């Protein structure tokens, strides 16, 4: 996120080169852990190519279904071209987790399309999972949105604002994307704080163990 303000395509070659180098190095350190990436803004084809080259397992995609107006301007839907590109380069093992009604965006042009309908459209267009966020980076997603979106049969993830204090509220989510809370003072633009990471993981273990007792 340190290359703000983001530019809406075409993605500059130095970004693709740097991300490929970084992802390849990460995969060497974590060969047995699923890894994913996102290229902003809406660099979804680029992300697929990088993931394929670096041996990554998934990407986070914005604008998969339904267009919206983001900070960078209008972002068109991309499911058809993106899945065809993925097949063309032989990267069908790279999964696509897509944001729906994503943060930092206006959705007035799709105000008549509910969150549940958007999730269903993503599933119909063969997304591997959907991501629900708050209004901006670090803003918690509404836990009630996960119940609304559970009309789909693909994973539903929380994509912003997850912290130690609200972790238990996201029991409906299949996975959590955590960034800001792992940084010093909980700020996205600071360095990773190992103690904060450990604290959240310990909290997750306690919640998991408590849930197991009631299952």
Secondary structure by P-SEA (a helix, b strand, c coil): ccccccccccccaaaaaaaaaaaaaaaaacccccccccccccaaaaaaaaaaaacccbbbbccccbbbbcccccccccaaaaaaaaaaaccccbbbbbbcccccccccccccccaaaaaaaaaaacccbbbbbcccccccccaaaaaaacccccbbbbcccccccccccccccccccccccccccccccccccaaaaaaaaaaaaaaaaaaaaac
